[in-house]
């Protein structure tokens, strides 16, 4: 396993919660777990730290950062600005094929069980399909990176807070509004979808 593959594997294992939040991780522990040397582990950890997946835990160790109400709010504020913009720009180019592919993502998510990684991937695929026609590569790249960060919270929210059913229902409503050619209502629903999910999560995190 090279360092690029190792980086992806550790990142996915963080998203699957194999490495719990707030628990120190040492290079040797990871090298033993992934059956590799400490050099690719060190390089992978440096990249994961730069991207915010890991933070310092003292004594030459790192950890997956605990979920934060403040960070959840920050991510929500960014999403509320960028995602409605992408959808608004994409709507004139949406067609039945794109909406059908988005519907397929929702069906797959309904059959995905409780795997937070799979739910996160399908959630991004759904949104990406709707945003892709905006034809703004930099915006789409920013949104992809943002969703990777948000997945830590979305997975917790769907599994621990039982939010999956409400999220799925709102996704279906969004598709129906787009099929019915109601762009302003669709954008407004997307904004509420992001805000309501963030409020639920922030209220819970503020109590723990």
N, C-alpha and C positions, 0 to 999 in steps of 0.2 A: 504494500500500500504506500503510494507516494504521498508527499505532503499535501498536495491538492485534494487527493481522495480522503486523506485523514481529516483534513479540515472539514470537508463536507460530512463525513461520518460523525465527528464529534458534534458538529452543529445540529445534525439531525437527531442525535442522541440527547442533546439538550432539549430540543423541541419535543422529544418523546418522554422527557422527564426521567431518563435513565440516570442523569446526574442531578440530584436534588438541589434546589435553591438554598443558598446560604451555607453549604457544606464545603470545606476546603478541598481543593483538588491539587494534587502534586503531579509533576511531570512523570515521576517514576510510576505512580499509580496508573496513569493513563498509558504509559509505555507498556506496562505489564498487561493491562486490559486489552489493548489493541495489538499486542504482540509485535511491537516495533521498537526502534531505538528512541532515545530521548531527543535526538536532533529534529526529526520531522514533527514530533510532539511539540517541541519548543516553538517551531515555526508556525504550526497550526494555532497554538495558543496565542501567539503574538497577534495573528490576524483576527482571531475571535475577540481578543481584548480590544483591539482597535475598532472593531465593529460594535462593541457594547454587549456582546454575548457573555463575556466574563469580566470580572472586576477583581482588584487585589483583595486578598484575604489575609495579608500579612505573612511574615516568615517564608517568603519565597513561594507562596501558594496563591492560587486563584480560586474563585467560586462563581457559580451562576448567581447573579444578583437577585435578591428577593423582589417580588412584584411590588410596585410602588404606586400609590394613588396619584401622586404628583406626576409621575411619568405617564400613567394612563391618561390623565387629563391633557398632558402635552401632546401625546400621540393623537388623541381625539381632535384637538384643535387643528393640528396639521391636516389630518384626514378630512375634516369638515371644509377646509379650504381647497384642497387639491382634488379630491375625488369627485365632488360635484362639478368642478371645472372640467375634468376629463370627460365625465358623462355628458355634460351639456354640449361639448365640442364633438363628441362621438355620435350623438343621437341622429343627426341627419344622414349618417352613413350606415346605421344599423339596418339589418335585413332579417328575413325569416331564418336564414341559415345560421346567422350568429345567435339569434335568440333561441333557436333550437339547440345549438351546442351548449348554450348557457343552461337550458332546461336539463340537458343530459348531466351536467355537473351537479345540479341539485338532486337528481335521481341517484347518482353515485354517492353523494354525501349522505343521503338517507339510508344507504346500505353499508356505510363505512364503519359502523359500530362506534366505539368510543376512542379510537386512535387519534390523538390530537394532531399528529403529524399529517395524517391523511386528510383530516378535516381542514387543516390549514392550507394544504395544497389545493384542495377542491374549492375552498373559499376564494383563494387568489385566482384560480382559473376562471371561476364564475365572474369575478369583478374584472379581470383582465380582458375577457371576451367582450365585455360591454365597453371598456375604455379604449381598447386597441384602435378602433377606427378614428380616434381623435388625431392620429398621425402626428403626435408630438413625442418623439423618442426619449427626450430628456425627462419629460414629465412621467412617461411610463416607467422609465428606469427608476426614478425617485419613488414612485408608487410601489414598485416591486420590492425595493429595499425596505420601504416603510412597512409593507405587509409582513415581511420576514420578522421584523421586530414586533409587530402587533400580534403575530401568531402565538407568542408566549402567553399573552393575555386572553386571546380568543379561545385557545385550548382549555385554559383554566375556567373560563367563563362557561363554556359549553358543557364541560364535564362536571365541574364542582358546583356551579350555580344553576345547572339545568336550563341553560339559555338556548340550547340548540333548536328546540321546537319554534320558539319565537323568531329566531334568526331565519330559519327556513321559511316560515310563513311570510316574513317581510321580503325575502328574496323572491318568492312567488308573486307577491303583490307588485314588486318592482317590474318583473317581467310582464305582467298583465298590463300595467300602465304603458309600458313601451310598445307592446303589441297594439294597444288601443290608441296609439299616437297622442299621448298626453305627456309631452316632455316636461313641462313645468311641474306637474304633479309627481312625475318620476324623480326629478332632481330634489324636490322637497322631501319625498319619502326617503331618499338616500341620506339626506342630511339628518332626518329624524332617526333613521336606522343607526347611524354612527353615534349620534348624541345619546340616544336612549341606552344603547349598549354600554357606552362609557359611563353614564350616570349609575347604572346598576353596579358596574364593576368598582367604581370609585367609592360608592357607599359601602360596599363590602370590605374593600381594602382599608378604608378608614377605621374600621372596627377591629381589624386584626393586628 
